[in-house]
Amino acid sequence: MNHAALRPLVFVLALLLSLGLGDWPGAWRASGAHASESVSGDPSLTLTDPRLVVDEMAGYALSGQVSVQLSAPLVAAIDRGVTLTFVSEFQLVRTRWWWFDSEVYQHTRTARLTFHPLTRQFRVSVDGAKVQAFTDLTEALRAALALKGWRVMPEPIAKEGLQARVRLQLDANALPKPLQVSALTDPQWKLDTGWVLTKGP
């Protein structure tokens, strides 16, 4: 996808991020995941089959499938150089039927995606790490939202009686002030998976 593809008035980017199935790009193709365009104007961010897996350091990492669809206002904002900030949260909670859930452990990741018109590149920074540059919005979104390889716990934690859950969302409060009201009230700006329970190991 090139920069010109961002121009149409009604444009939606739909992509399926296949995670935890091996290294990109081979596993992506093998899983049947692909990026495509849609005429739907409704944005969405969904997470399916999130799982905890033991990583090489004996801690826990996440895998799962993320699907994101951007509305025309979101694409237009990216085209104008507005930075989109995505927050991914992992929690272990103890559920209580008589009161609010009790948070036992939390780990958060922040990814920022910005388009630079002069270089025609999408740049992604995750938790302040080295900036990655992409010429394709699909790949940039994948880098910002993919769960594969995200180490959420450095060492095993006894999970008996606890629920593990994860949530991905666009941080409306990180947008420029003039856009925050629209982002908080207009469904065209809403990207949020809600809390999704994870499985395993």
C-alpha positions as CSV (number, residue, x, y, z in Angstrom):
1,M,0.0,0.0,0.0
2,N,1.4,3.4,-0.9
3,H,0.7,6.8,0.4
4,A,-1.8,7.6,-2.4
5,A,-4.0,4.8,-1.0
6,L,-4.6,7.0,2.1
7,R,-6.3,9.8,0.0
8,P,-9.8,8.5,-0.8
9,L,-12.6,10.1,1.2
10,V,-14.0,6.8,2.3
11,F,-11.2,4.4,3.1
12,V,-10.8,1.6,5.6
13,L,-7.8,-0.5,6.2
14,A,-8.6,-4.0,7.4
15,L,-5.9,-6.3,8.4
16,L,-5.6,-9.5,10.3
17,L,-2.4,-9.9,12.3
18,S,-1.6,-13.6,12.8
19,L,0.5,-13.9,15.8
20,G,2.3,-16.6,17.8
21,L,2.6,-18.8,14.7
22,G,6.3,-18.3,13.8
23,D,8.4,-15.6,12.3
24,W,7.1,-13.0,9.8
25,P,6.5,-13.3,6.9
26,G,6.3,-17.0,6.3
27,A,3.9,-17.9,9.1
28,W,1.6,-15.0,8.1
29,R,1.2,-16.4,4.6
30,A,0.9,-19.9,5.9
31,S,-1.9,-19.0,8.3
32,G,-3.9,-17.4,5.5
33,A,-3.9,-13.9,7.1
34,H,-3.9,-11.0,4.7
35,A,-4.5,-7.3,4.5
36,S,-7.4,-6.0,2.5
37,E,-9.5,-2.8,1.9
38,S,-13.1,-2.4,2.8
39,V,-15.8,0.1,2.1
40,S,-17.1,0.0,5.7
41,G,-16.6,3.2,7.6
42,D,-16.9,1.6,11.1
43,P,-13.6,1.3,13.0
44,S,-12.9,-1.9,15.0
45,L,-10.1,-3.5,17.0
46,T,-10.6,-7.1,18.0
47,L,-8.5,-9.7,19.8
48,T,-9.1,-13.4,19.5
49,D,-7.4,-16.4,21.1
50,P,-4.9,-14.6,23.3
51,R,-2.6,-17.1,25.0
52,L,0.3,-17.0,27.5
53,V,3.3,-19.0,26.3
54,V,6.5,-19.8,28.1
55,D,9.4,-17.8,26.5
56,E,13.1,-18.7,26.2
57,M,13.8,-16.9,29.5
58,A,11.3,-19.0,31.4
59,G,8.9,-16.0,31.7
60,Y,5.7,-15.6,29.9
61,A,4.9,-13.9,26.5
62,L,1.6,-13.5,24.7
63,S,0.4,-14.7,21.4
64,G,-3.0,-14.1,19.7
65,Q,-4.7,-12.7,16.6
66,V,-5.4,-8.9,16.3
67,S,-7.7,-7.5,13.7
68,V,-7.9,-3.7,13.2
69,Q,-10.1,-1.6,10.8
70,L,-9.5,2.1,10.6
71,S,-12.2,4.6,9.8
72,A,-11.8,7.5,7.3
73,P,-11.2,10.1,10.1
74,L,-8.5,7.9,11.6
75,V,-6.7,7.5,8.2
76,A,-7.1,11.2,7.5
77,A,-5.5,12.0,10.9
78,I,-2.6,9.7,10.1
79,D,-2.2,11.3,6.7
80,R,-1.9,14.7,8.4
81,G,0.9,13.5,10.6
82,V,-1.1,13.0,13.8
83,T,0.5,10.5,16.1
84,L,-1.7,7.6,17.1
85,T,-0.8,6.1,20.5
86,F,-1.9,2.5,21.2
87,V,-1.8,1.1,24.7
88,S,-1.7,-2.7,25.4
89,E,-2.4,-3.8,28.9
90,F,-2.0,-7.2,30.5
91,Q,-3.4,-8.0,34.0
92,L,-3.7,-10.8,36.5
93,V,-6.8,-10.2,38.6
94,R,-8.7,-11.9,41.4
95,T,-12.4,-11.8,40.7
96,R,-14.7,-11.0,43.6
97,W,-18.5,-11.5,43.2
98,W,-19.2,-9.1,46.0
99,W,-16.8,-6.2,44.9
100,F,-14.6,-5.0,42.1
101,D,-11.9,-7.3,40.8
102,S,-8.6,-7.1,42.6
103,E,-5.6,-6.4,40.4
104,V,-2.6,-8.6,41.4
105,Y,-0.2,-7.8,38.5
106,Q,-0.1,-5.5,35.5
107,H,2.2,-4.9,32.6
108,T,1.6,-2.1,30.0
109,R,3.1,-1.4,26.6
110,T,2.8,1.9,24.6
111,A,3.3,2.1,20.9
112,R,3.3,5.4,18.8
113,L,2.6,5.5,15.1
114,T,3.3,8.6,13.0
115,F,3.4,9.3,9.3
116,H,6.1,11.6,7.9
117,P,5.1,13.1,4.6
118,L,8.6,14.2,3.6
119,T,10.1,10.7,3.8
120,R,6.7,9.0,3.0
121,Q,7.3,6.6,5.9
122,F,5.3,5.4,8.8
123,R,7.3,5.3,12.0
124,V,6.6,3.2,15.1
125,S,8.1,3.4,18.5
126,V,7.3,0.8,21.1
127,D,8.0,1.7,24.8
128,G,10.6,4.2,23.7
129,A,12.7,1.6,21.8
130,K,14.5,2.3,18.5
131,V,12.1,3.8,15.9
132,Q,11.0,1.4,13.1
133,A,10.3,2.8,9.7
134,F,7.8,1.4,7.2
135,T,6.5,2.4,3.8
136,D,3.3,0.4,4.4
137,L,0.6,1.3,6.9
138,T,-0.4,-2.4,7.3
139,E,3.1,-3.2,8.5
140,A,3.3,-0.2,10.8
141,L,0.0,-1.2,12.5
142,R,1.3,-4.7,12.8
143,A,4.4,-3.5,14.6
144,A,2.3,-1.3,16.9
145,L,-0.3,-3.9,17.8
146,A,1.2,-7.4,17.4
147,L,1.2,-9.5,20.6
148,K,3.8,-12.0,19.4
149,G,7.0,-11.7,21.4
150,W,5.5,-9.3,24.0
151,R,7.0,-10.5,27.2
152,V,4.4,-9.7,29.9
153,M,5.9,-11.5,32.9
154,P,9.7,-11.9,33.4
155,E,9.1,-15.0,35.6
156,P,6.2,-17.4,36.3
157,I,3.6,-16.2,38.8
158,A,1.3,-18.6,40.5
159,K,-2.0,-18.1,38.7
160,E,-4.3,-20.3,40.7
161,G,-7.5,-18.5,41.4
162,L,-6.5,-15.6,39.1
163,Q,-7.7,-14.5,35.7
164,A,-5.2,-13.4,33.0
165,R,-6.6,-10.8,30.6
166,V,-5.4,-8.4,28.0
167,R,-6.7,-5.2,26.4
168,L,-5.6,-3.1,23.4
169,Q,-6.9,0.4,22.7
170,L,-6.2,3.7,21.0
171,D,-5.3,6.3,23.7
172,A,-7.7,9.2,23.0
173,N,-6.0,11.3,25.7
174,A,-2.7,11.2,23.8
175,L,-4.2,12.9,20.7
176,P,-3.8,16.7,20.1
177,K,-6.2,18.7,22.2
178,P,-8.4,19.7,19.3
179,L,-9.1,16.1,18.5
180,Q,-9.6,14.7,22.0
181,V,-13.3,15.7,22.2
182,S,-14.1,14.0,18.9
183,A,-12.1,11.0,19.9
184,L,-13.9,10.6,23.2
185,T,-17.4,11.2,21.8
186,D,-17.4,10.1,18.1
187,P,-17.5,6.3,17.5
188,Q,-15.5,6.8,14.4
189,W,-12.5,7.3,16.6
190,K,-13.1,4.3,19.0
191,L,-10.6,1.5,18.9
192,D,-10.8,-0.8,21.9
193,T,-10.8,-4.6,22.3
194,G,-12.2,-4.4,25.8
195,W,-10.8,-7.0,28.3
196,V,-10.2,-10.4,26.8
197,L,-9.4,-13.4,28.9
198,T,-6.2,-15.3,28.0
199,K,-5.5,-19.1,28.0
200,G,-2.6,-21.3,29.1
201,P,0.0,-22.3,29.6
